[in-house]
Amino acid sequence: MGQVLDRLQGKQWRRNQIRKITDKVFDHFKNENGTANLRFEDVYIGVLLVYNDINKRLPGPHFDPPSKDSIRLLIQEHDIDLDGEIDREEFAKLIKQITADTFCVVSQGLIVTLVAAPTVAIVTKRATEGVPHVGKVVQRIPTSVYASLVTLIVVLVQHARKEL
């Protein structure tokens, strides 16, 4: 039940998920290197790991990580103490900035799937009322089941389109 409430909070849930991922990646490098900060190579590999995690966890299209040159510029921008290394908070802010667009794309896909598909299902169910033979069959299917079937078809089409 707590997870459902977390997801309904939207932005806060997304922030928490990104923070969990960044903390996990940062701790991986911190434990491996024994240092409290990350150098360019570690940050770049960390960004790759974050994008890998995001692509595994989030529905929708896979996202390409930024280039090495982009990461260099972001490190310069986020390195507040100008020591050439990124600490935990700087890393979290860097990741938050570069992943902001990913959630917009995922949200748009979810809106289409979760809002538009059931609406289309209800409209098509009403539109089939006058069609001989088909209308009677469609009208016997409960609206909730019909909407779920149409939503499933939309998800399958989105998934098939993503693989092309």
C-alpha positions as CSV (number, residue, x, y, z in Angstrom):
1,M,0.0,0.0,0.0
2,G,2.9,2.3,0.8
3,Q,4.4,1.8,-2.7
4,V,1.1,2.8,-4.3
5,L,0.9,6.0,-2.2
6,D,4.6,6.8,-3.1
7,R,3.8,6.4,-6.8
8,L,0.8,8.7,-6.6
9,Q,3.0,11.4,-5.2
10,G,4.6,11.7,-8.7
11,K,7.6,14.1,-8.6
12,Q,8.7,13.1,-5.1
13,W,8.5,9.4,-6.0
14,R,10.7,10.1,-9.2
15,R,13.2,12.1,-7.1
16,N,13.4,9.3,-4.6
17,Q,14.0,6.7,-7.3
18,I,16.7,8.8,-8.9
19,R,18.3,9.4,-5.5
20,K,18.3,5.7,-4.7
21,I,20.0,4.9,-8.0
22,T,22.6,7.7,-7.7
23,D,23.4,6.7,-4.1
24,K,23.8,3.1,-5.1
25,V,26.1,4.0,-8.0
26,F,28.1,6.5,-5.9
27,D,28.5,4.0,-3.0
28,H,29.8,1.4,-5.5
29,F,32.6,3.6,-6.6
30,K,33.3,4.9,-3.1
31,N,33.7,1.4,-1.8
32,E,35.7,0.3,-4.8
33,N,38.1,3.2,-4.8
34,G,38.0,4.1,-1.1
35,T,37.7,7.8,-1.9
36,A,34.8,10.1,-1.0
37,N,34.8,11.8,-4.5
38,L,34.6,10.6,-8.1
39,R,36.9,11.6,-10.9
40,F,35.9,12.0,-14.5
41,E,36.2,8.3,-15.4
42,D,34.2,7.2,-12.4
43,V,31.5,9.9,-13.1
44,Y,31.2,8.8,-16.7
45,I,30.9,5.1,-15.8
46,G,28.5,6.1,-13.1
47,V,26.3,7.9,-15.6
48,L,26.3,4.8,-17.8
49,L,25.3,2.7,-14.8
50,V,22.5,5.1,-13.9
51,Y,21.2,5.1,-17.5
52,N,21.3,1.3,-17.5
53,D,19.3,1.2,-14.3
54,I,16.8,3.7,-15.6
55,N,16.4,1.8,-18.8
56,K,15.8,-1.4,-16.8
57,R,13.3,0.1,-14.4
58,L,11.2,2.5,-16.4
59,P,8.7,1.5,-19.1
60,G,8.9,3.1,-22.5
61,P,11.9,3.9,-24.8
62,H,15.5,3.3,-23.8
63,F,17.5,6.5,-23.3
64,D,21.0,7.1,-24.5
65,P,23.5,8.5,-22.0
66,P,25.2,11.8,-22.7
67,S,28.6,11.8,-24.5
68,K,31.9,12.0,-22.7
69,D,32.3,15.6,-23.7
70,S,28.9,16.5,-22.3
71,I,29.9,14.8,-19.0
72,R,33.1,16.8,-18.9
73,L,31.1,20.0,-19.2
74,L,28.6,18.9,-16.6
75,I,31.4,18.0,-14.2
76,Q,32.8,21.6,-14.6
77,E,29.3,23.0,-14.1
78,H,28.5,20.9,-10.9
79,D,32.0,20.8,-9.3
80,I,31.2,23.5,-6.7
81,D,34.5,23.3,-4.8
82,L,36.5,23.2,-8.1
83,D,38.7,20.3,-7.1
84,G,38.1,18.4,-10.3
85,E,36.1,15.7,-8.5
86,I,32.4,15.2,-7.8
87,D,31.1,14.5,-4.3
88,R,27.8,12.7,-3.5
89,E,25.6,15.8,-3.6
90,E,27.2,17.1,-6.8
91,F,26.8,13.7,-8.4
92,A,23.1,13.6,-7.4
93,K,22.5,17.1,-8.9
94,L,24.3,16.2,-12.1
95,I,22.3,13.0,-12.5
96,K,19.0,14.9,-11.7
97,Q,19.8,17.4,-14.4
98,I,20.7,14.9,-17.2
99,T,17.7,12.6,-16.4
100,A,15.0,15.2,-16.2
101,D,13.9,14.6,-19.8
102,T,13.6,10.9,-19.4
103,F,10.7,11.2,-17.0
104,C,8.9,13.6,-19.4
105,V,9.0,11.0,-22.2
106,V,8.0,8.1,-19.9
107,S,5.1,10.2,-18.5
108,Q,3.8,11.0,-21.9
109,G,3.8,7.3,-22.8
110,L,2.0,6.4,-19.6
111,I,-0.6,9.1,-20.1
112,V,-1.4,7.7,-23.6
113,T,-1.6,4.2,-22.2
114,L,-3.5,4.8,-19.0
115,V,-5.8,7.6,-20.0
116,A,-6.2,7.6,-23.8
117,A,-6.5,3.8,-24.3
118,P,-9.5,3.3,-21.9
119,T,-11.2,6.4,-23.4
120,V,-10.7,5.0,-26.9
121,A,-12.1,1.7,-25.6
122,I,-15.3,3.2,-24.4
123,V,-15.8,5.2,-27.5
124,T,-15.2,2.2,-29.8
125,K,-17.5,0.1,-27.7
126,R,-20.3,2.6,-28.2
127,A,-19.4,2.9,-31.9
128,T,-19.9,-0.8,-32.4
129,E,-23.4,-0.9,-31.1
130,G,-24.9,-0.6,-34.5
131,V,-22.6,-3.1,-36.3
132,P,-24.4,-6.4,-36.9
133,H,-23.1,-9.4,-35.0
134,V,-20.0,-7.5,-33.7
135,G,-22.0,-5.0,-31.7
136,K,-23.8,-7.6,-29.8
137,V,-20.6,-9.5,-28.9
138,V,-18.9,-6.3,-27.8
139,Q,-21.9,-5.1,-25.8
140,R,-21.8,-8.4,-23.8
141,I,-18.2,-7.8,-22.6
142,P,-18.1,-5.7,-19.4
143,T,-16.7,-2.2,-20.1
144,S,-13.9,-2.7,-17.5
145,V,-12.8,-5.9,-19.3
146,Y,-13.1,-4.3,-22.7
147,A,-11.1,-1.2,-21.6
148,S,-8.4,-3.5,-20.1
149,L,-8.2,-5.4,-23.4
150,V,-7.8,-2.3,-25.5
151,T,-5.2,-0.9,-23.0
152,L,-3.3,-4.2,-23.3
153,I,-3.4,-3.9,-27.1
154,V,-2.1,-0.4,-26.9
155,V,0.8,-1.5,-24.6
156,L,1.7,-4.3,-27.0
157,V,1.7,-1.9,-30.0
158,Q,3.9,0.5,-28.1
159,H,6.2,-2.3,-27.2
160,A,6.4,-3.6,-30.8
161,R,7.0,-0.1,-32.1
162,K,9.8,0.3,-29.6
163,E,11.5,-2.8,-30.8
164,L,11.5,-1.7,-34.5
